[in-house]
Amino acid sequence: MAADDAELAHAVIHDLVPGDKLRVTGHLRLPRTPDEPMWLVVTTLAVLETAPELSAPAAVATALIERYGPYVCWFDAGTTDVEVFTEGGTWVGTAPEPNDLGELLEAFEHRQAAGGER
C-alpha cells in the first residue's frame, strides 16, 4: 500500500485496530508481469465502525476478531469455538469450530426470516 499522505499513514499505523470496518477509496495497480508488485494507492480512508472493545488485555494476544459481512466472529486460540454476533451486537450463537460457521449463520438467517428467535 502506498501512503504519500502523512495523515493517512498516521491513521493506519496508530488509530486503526483489527476488526475496524473501513471504507477505502483509491486505485489498485495490477502488475503487468509476474515479477512486478501490486500497488494499492489510497486516497481516502474512513472508519465506518470501530471494532468492539476487549476487556481482558491478555485475551487480545490469543484472540482474533473477523467480520463476515454483517457478522463479527470471535476466534480464541485457546478453543475451537467461534462466538458470533451481528455487527449491531445481537448474539448469533457459538460454532463448535470454524468449519461450522456457515451452518450457524444459515440457521440464524432462517430464524430471522421466519420472524425472530425460536
C-alpha positions in Angstrom: 0.0 0.0 0.0 1.3 3.4 -0.9 0.8 6.1 1.7 2.0 9.5 0.5 -0.4 11.4 2.7 1.1 11.7 6.2 -2.4 11.8 7.9 -3.5 8.5 6.2 -0.2 6.8 7.2 -0.6 8.0 10.8 -4.2 6.7 11.0 -3.2 3.3 9.6 -0.3 2.9 12.0 -1.7 4.4 15.2 -5.5 4.7 15.1 -6.8 1.5 13.4 -7.2 -1.9 15.0 -8.1 -5.3 13.6 -11.8 -5.5 13.2 -12.4 -1.9 12.3 -14.9 -1.5 9.5 -13.4 0.8 6.8 -14.3 2.5 3.6 -11.1 2.8 1.5 -11.1 4.7 -1.9 -8.3 4.9 -4.3 -7.0 2.7 -7.1 -5.3 -0.7 -7.5 -2.5 -1.0 -10.0 -2.2 -4.6 -11.1 1.2 -5.9 -12.2 1.9 -6.2 -15.9 4.3 -9.1 -15.3 4.5 -11.7 -12.6 7.6 -10.1 -11.2 6.1 -6.6 -10.7 4.4 -5.8 -7.4 0.7 -4.9 -7.0 0.1 -1.4 -5.7 -2.9 0.0 -3.7 -2.9 3.8 -3.7 -5.3 5.0 -1.0 -6.8 8.5 -1.4 -9.4 8.4 1.4 -9.8 6.3 4.5 -13.0 6.4 6.6 -13.7 4.4 9.7 -17.4 3.3 9.4 -17.4 1.4 12.7 -14.8 0.7 15.3 -14.0 -2.9 16.4 -15.7 -4.0 19.7 -13.7 -3.2 22.8 -12.0 -6.1 24.6 -12.0 -6.0 28.4 -9.2 -8.5 29.1 -5.8 -7.4 27.6 -4.4 -11.0 27.8 -7.3 -12.1 25.6 -6.2 -9.8 22.8 -2.9 -11.7 22.4 -4.7 -15.0 21.8 -7.9 -13.9 20.0 -8.9 -12.7 16.6 -12.0 -10.8 15.6 -13.1 -11.1 12.0 -16.0 -9.8 10.0 -18.1 -11.8 7.6 -20.5 -9.3 6.0 -22.8 -8.2 8.8 -21.3 -10.7 11.3 -18.5 -10.3 13.8 -16.7 -13.6 14.8 -14.5 -14.0 17.8 -11.8 -16.7 17.4 -9.9 -17.6 20.5 -6.7 -19.6 20.2 -7.5 -21.4 23.4 -10.6 -23.2 22.0 -12.0 -24.2 18.6 -15.3 -22.4 19.5 -16.2 -19.3 17.4 -18.5 -16.8 19.1 -20.7 -14.9 16.6 -22.6 -11.6 16.8 -24.2 -9.4 14.3 -22.4 -6.1 13.8 -25.2 -4.5 15.8 -24.4 -6.7 18.8 -27.1 -9.3 18.5 -26.0 -12.7 19.7 -26.0 -15.2 16.9 -24.5 -18.3 18.6 -21.4 -20.4 19.0 -20.0 -22.5 16.2 -18.1 -25.6 17.7 -15.3 -25.0 15.2 -14.7 -22.6 12.3 -15.9 -25.1 9.7 -19.4 -24.9 11.2 -19.8 -21.1 10.8 -21.8 -21.5 7.5 -24.4 -23.7 9.2 -24.7 -21.4 12.2 -25.1 -18.3 10.0 -27.6 -20.0 7.8 -29.7 -21.2 10.8 -29.7 -17.7 12.2 -30.8 -16.1 8.9 -33.6 -18.7 8.6 -34.8 -17.8 12.2 -34.7 -14.1 11.3 -36.6 -14.6 8.1 -39.2 -16.6 10.0 -39.8 -13.7 12.3 -37.3 -14.0 15.1 -35.8 -16.4 17.6 -37.1 -19.9 18.0 
